[in-house]
Amino acid sequence: MVAWKLGGLLSGPKGATEPPIYFQRRSSDAFIIFVVVFAVFTDILLYGLIVPVAPTALHKRVGLSVDQEQTWTSILLALYGVALLATSPISGYIADRFESRWWPFIAGLVALAASTALLCVGTHLALWIVGRLFQGASTAVVWTVGAALLVDTVGKEGLGQAMGYMGMGMTFGIMGGPLLGGVIYARGGYYAVFGLAFALIGVDIVLRLIMIEKKHAAKWIKQETQDSPSLTPSQTTEKCSDPEDMTFPSGVNVPQNGAQSRAADDPAPSESPEGQTSKRPRSAVLTLLASDRMIVTIWAYFIVSVILTSFDSVLPLFVEDTFGWGQTGQGVIFIPLSVPHITDPLFGIINDKFVKARRYMAAGALFASVPFMVLLRLVTHDSMGQKVLLCALLALVGLCVASLMPPLLVEASYIVQEKEEQTPNIFGKGGAMALSYGILNTAYAAGMIVGPFFAGFIRQSAGWATMTWALALLTGVSGFPILFFLGGFVFKKEPKSEASPSGPSGE
């Protein structure tokens, strides 16, 4: 009720003629990007924040025996991945059916708050199970709706940079969660960890409530243009009919120049050139999965998840066995892997300026990671040189992942946009932008389930050196389909008449 009243106060009463306070700042691209990135960071951070707390809490608070701690810690992590896997495509489909992205975004926040509360008070195993399931569902909603909201906000031109910020927030959350959780738990205890969690949720609540979507801000921009006293009636009509002057976002359907006159003179065609708009739209999921570009994007995103979660599962145990590091050191080792992700937005800008280069950026990242993965096998004993070598190689692997994320994230939106341009209404009224990111989220969730078992099993049965070879082989082989199919089949000839002169990429 409090959130509802606050949201109404900040956004203005329904039907009000005056815009809400600071609506231009609250609907700006920079603020919306910040809200989405902070939401992703918070959600993923809270997932990792509980990782170092869970084993001890399950023993002391739930009452499990020591020999059951590892089993149930793994099960709870798997349940998070299962919930993420199951709810990602569903949340994407539902988000596309809503006129506003705001309501699903708030629903994800409610699920996050509920999961944190259940884990905080959890003195029974059932509460921990339900809490982890809610946490996975929350991440599914935040990722799918957040990515779709960025597409609605910045459009195709600035999407790479925006997705770079989002990928940076995700990675910092993944790597920073266990580190902060371990340090705070060691210094302040169980409830200090959840104190930080609820503080972040509180900030997240405020940010999501005061944010105004571009499509909602557009009506106030239009009203201000119409009410401007400095314009004559003819100027007002002319300005209001120009979508570029009104700066509507890409997610708002506004007729382009001349579209209104054409609509008045020409009857709407009964079907598209392919003869499909008069028919019921094909299943959006099947349409997306029929694209070879979507398949390789899904696979590459799965590989990213496998890489990150593999290190998440084996690095703490490896540095403990090799260097004798305790809980704090096991968290600090993730810093070299995380720091390179401050370059995510930079790689996103490169993607925006040179669109055709994204296949080479993504494939190059996978190929470049191979020698760094293999060289990790050289870390075998406790010495300062070995510690420096490990940190340097992890930083280089992190840089490869940082350059890989933005091309993959923008590719999902490009696929949807281009299919809708080729065949209008192919995905139905709501489109499929959130659904495409829901499918990517599903791939990431699958990687979260596979990665820890893949790396953990190989290290336990064949050793650290074999595990690094296995990861290198996985990334190296995956580079080839990315090189050939990301952005379209590399050998496909495009008619010269269809080439667009806009942008350095020529697309």
N, C-alpha and C positions, 0 to 999 in steps of 0.2 A: 504494500500500500504506500509506504514511504517513497519507494522507487517510482511508483506510478505518478504520485503527486509531483515529485521532483522533475520527472521527465516532462510532465505537462507544463510545469512552471517554466522550464528552460526552453521548451519548444513552442510555447504559446498555446492558448486555448484553441480548441478545434473551431475552425471557421473564423478565426481572428483576422482582421484586416492588417494589423501591424506585424511585421516580422519578429521572430524571437530575438532576444538580446544576443549581440555578437554573432549573428547567424553567418556572416561572411567568413569570419575566422573559423567558426565551428564547422563550416562546410568546405573549407579550403582543402586543396589536395594534400598539402603538407600535414595538416592536422589529422585527416582521415588515414593517411599512411601511418602516422605515428600511432594512432589508436589501434589499427590492425596489427602493427608490429609488436606493440606492447601486449596486446591480447595473446598473440602467438607465443611471445617470450614468457609471459606469466604462466600460460597453460602448460607449456613444455617444462618450464622450470619446476613447477609444482610436482610434475611427474618424477623428475630426477631428485627433487628435494627429499623425497621419502625413501629413496633407494638405500642410503646408508643407515636409515633409522629402522627400517622394517625388520631386519633379523633380530635385533635386541628387543624391539617392541613386541614382536610375536612371542618371544620367550617370556619377557617380564610382565606384559600386560594381558596377553591372550592366554598364556600358560602352556604354550607348546614346548615340548622337550627340545634340547639342544640339537639332537640328531634330525629333528623335523624342520629346523629353521631354514636350511638351504633349499629343501624341497618346496616349502610353501612360499619362500621368497621368489623362486623361479615361477611357481604357479601364478602368483599375483602379478608378476610382470607379463606373463603370457595372457592372463585375463585382460589386462589393459590392451594388449595388442589385438585380442579377439574382439573386444568391444569396438575398438577403432576400425577393425576390418569390417565388422558387420554394419556399423552405423554410418560409415563414410558415404557410400553411394545413396543411402536413404536420405541422409541429411542434405546431400547435394540436390537430389530430386525435389525434396520438399522446399528447399530454399528457392529453387527456380519457380515454384508455383506461387510463392508469396510476392506481392507487389513490392514490398520493402525488404531489404536485407536486415533491417534493424531488429525485427522480432526474432528471427532465428539466432542472431548474434547474442541477444539478451538471453535466449533459452540456453545457449552454450554456457553463459556465465552462471546461470542458476545451477546447471549440472556441475560446474566446477566448484561452486560454493558448497553444494550438497556433498560432493565427494570429499572435500577437505574436512568438512565437519564430521563426517562419518569416520574418517581415518583418525581424526583428533580424539574423538571420544571412544574409539574402538577398543573395547575390552573383550570382544567376542569375534571369532574368526569370520562369521557371517557379515559383520559390519565392514571388515577389511575387504572382503570379496565384493560386496555391493559398492563400496567406495572406489575400488579400482575400476569396476565396470562403468560407473558414472564418469570417472576421470577419462577413460577412453572415449566415451560418447562425447564429452565436452571437447576434447581435442579434435574429433571428427567435425563437429559443428564449426569450431573456430577456424580451422584450416580451410574448409570448403567455402564457408560463407565469407571469410576474410579475403581469400584470394579472388572470389567473384566480386566482392565489393571494391577491391583495387582495380579490377578491370572496368567496372562501372565508373570509377572515379577518374583514372588517368588516361584511359583509352589505350590504343595500340602503341602510340608513339613513345610514351614514357613508361610502358609496362615493365620493361626489363629492369630499369633502375628500382622501381617500386617492389618488384619481386625479389630483387637483390637485398633490399632492406628486410623483407619478410624472411628470406632464407637466413640472413644474419641473425635475426631475432630467434629463429628456431634453433640454430646451432648453438648460440650462446646459452639458450635455455637447456638444451640437451647436456652440454658440457659443464655449465655452471651449477646445475641443480645438485648433482652428487657432491661437488666441491663445497658449496655452501651448506648443504645438509650435514655433511660430515664435520665441518668445522664448528658450526653452530651447535650441533648435538653434543660434540665433545666439550665445548665451552659453556653452553647455557642449558643443556638438557632437552628433554622431549618437547615440552610446551614452547620453548623458545623457537624451535623449528616451525611450529604451526603459527606462532606469533608473526613471523615473517610472511608465511603463506597468507594469512588473513589480511595483513597490511597490503600486500600486493593485490589481493582481490578487491579490497576497498578502493584503491586507486583505479583499478580496472572498471569497477562499477561506475565511478564518476565519469571516466572518459567515455564509456559507451553510452551513458545517458545524455551527455551534452553534445555528442557527435550528431550532425545533421547530414544525411545523404545528399548527394548532388541532385538527384532527381526530385527531392523534396525542396531543396533550396532554389531550384529552377523557377518555381511559381512565384517566389518572392522577388527574384531577379526580374522576371517578366513584369510583375506588378510595379516595381520601382521604375522600370523603363516606361511603362504606360503612364505613371503618375508624375513623371519628371516635368516640372514647369518650364524648363528651358527648351522643350521641344514643341513644335507645332503639331497639330493633329496629324498632318500628313507625314511629318518626320517620325512621330510616334508609331504610326502604322507601319512605316517602312522599317524602322528599327526592330519592332516587335516581330516582324515577319522574317527577319534575318536570323537564322539560328546561330551563325557565327558570332554576331554581336551579343546575343543572349548567353553565349558560352554555356550551352547545355552540355552535359556529360555524354559520353558515348552510350551509356545505358538508357538514355531517354530517346524515344523515337520521335524525332523532329523532322519534318519534310525539308529536304535540301532545296537550294535555289531552283526555282522553276517547278518543283515537284507539285505544288498546289495547283498551278495552272494546268499542268499536264493531267492531274487527277480530275480536274473539272472538265477538260475537253475529251479525254480518252477514258473509255470504260476500263475497269480493272480486268486484267486477263483472268480467264477462268482457271488457267493452269500455267505452271512454269514451263520453260523450254523442255524440261524433262517430263512434263506432264504429271507432276506429283502434288502440286499445291491443292488441287481439288480433292485429293485423296486424304485419308487419315494419315497423319505423320507416322513414319516408321518409328519403332522403339528407339529412343534417343541413345540408350545404352548400346544397342546393337549397331546403330549408325556409327557411334564413336569407335567401338571395338572393331568395326570393319575397316578402319583406316590403318594402314601399315605405319603411318607416322605416329598414331596414338599408341600402337602396340610397342614400338621401340621406345617411346617416351615413358610408358609404364614400366618397361623392363629396366631402363636406366635409372628411374626413380627407385625402383626396387633395389638395385645395386647400391645406390647411395645409402639407403637404409641399412642394408646388410653390412656395408663398410663401417658405418658409424656405430651400429649396435654391436658389431663384432668387437671393436675396440672397447666399447662400454663393458663388455663382459669379461674380456681377457686381460686388459691392461692392468687393472688393480691387482689381480692375482700375480701377474708376471713381475711387476715391480716389487711386490712383496717377497716373492720367491728369489728374485735376482739381486735386488738392492736392500732387502730387509726394511722397506718403507712401511710405515704404519698408515692409519686411516687418513691423516692429513696429506701425506705424500701420495697416497693412492688417488686423492682428488686433484692434487696439484698437477699430476702428470697429464691431465686433460687440457691444461692451459695451452701448450704448444699446438695442440690439434684445433683449438678454438680460435686463437688470435688471428690466424689468416682470414677468417670469415669477415673481418672488417672490410675486406676488399670485395665482398659480394655486390654492393651497389656499383662499384667501379666496373665489374664485369657486366652488370646489367646495363650500364650506359653504353658500353661497347656493343652489346647485343642490340640496343635501340638504334645506334648509328649505323651499324653494319649488319643488317638482318641476315644476309646470306652467309655471314661468317659464323653463325651460331653452331652449325653442324661441325665445323672444324674446331671451334672452341670446346664443345662438349666432348667430341671424340679425342681431341688432343689431351684433354684433362684425364681421360681414362687411360690413354696410352702412356702419358707421362707418369702416372701413378705407379706403373708396373715396376720400374727400377727402384723406386723408393720403398715399395712394399717388400721387394726381394732383399734389399739391403738391410731391412730390419732384422734379418736372421743373423747379422753380424754382432748384435747385442747379446752377449752370452754370460758376462760376469760383472762383478761389482767394482767399478772404477769410475773416476771422474770423466775420463774420456768416453767411456761407454754411456754414461748418463747424458753427456752433451750430444753424442751421436744419436741416441734415441730421441731426444727432444727435437733435434734438427730434422730428422727424418719424419717425425710426426707433424712438424710444422709444414714440411713440403707436401705431405699427404693432405693436410688440411687445406693448403692452397689449391691443390687439384680439385678437391671437393667444392671449394668456394667458386671456382671458375665453371664448375659443372652445373651448379644449382640454377642460376638465372635462365640459361637457355632452355632447360627442361620445364621450368615453371611457366615461361611465356609461351612455349610451344603448345601447351594445352589450350590456351586461349586462342592462339592463332588458328588452330584446327577448327574450333567451333566457329569463329568469325568467318573463316573462308568457306566453310560448308554452308553457312547461312547466306553468304553473298552469292554463292553458286546456285543454291536452291532455297529460296525464301520459305519460311515456315517448316523447314525440314525437321526441326525439333519441337514444333508446336508453339503455343502462345508464350510459354514461359522461357523458351530457349533451353540451353544446356550448359551454361557457363559454370554454375556451381556444381552441376553433375560431373563435368569433366575433372574438376579438382577433387570431387569426391572419389572418383575412380583412381586418381593419382594417390590420394590418401590411403585407399585400400591397398595399393601396391606398397606404400611405405609401411603400412601396418603388417603386411605379409613379411616384409624384410625385417621388421622388429621381432617377429616370431622366429624366422629362420636364422638371422644373424648370430644371436647368442649361442644357439645349438650348433650351428655350422662351425664357428671359430672355437667354441669351447670343446666340442667333441674332438676336433682335429688336434688341438693343442694337448689335450689330455691323453690322447691315444698315440700321437706321432710326434709331438713336440712343437715348440714355438717356431722353429725354422720351417717346418712343413706347413704350418698354418699361414705363415707369411707368403710362401709360394702359392698356396691355394687362393688367397685373396688376390695376389698379383695375376694369377691365371684368370680369375673371374673378371677382373676389371679389364684386362687386356683383350680377352675375347669379346667382351661387351662393346668395345670401342668400334668394331667393324659395322654392326647394324646401325649404330648411331651415325657413323660417317656416311653410310649409304642412304639412309632413310629419313633422318631428322630434317624437317623442312621440306620434305618431298624427295622422291627417288633422285639420286644425284645425276643419273644419266638420262633423266626425262627431258625431252626437248620441249621448250615452251614457245608458242607462236610469238613472233616479234611484235605483232600488233597488240598483244595483251600486256607487253611490258610497260610498266609504269615508271615515269621519270623521277618520281618523288623519292627523295632520300638517297643517301650514299649507296644503299644496297641495290638500288634499281628495282625494288619491289613496290 
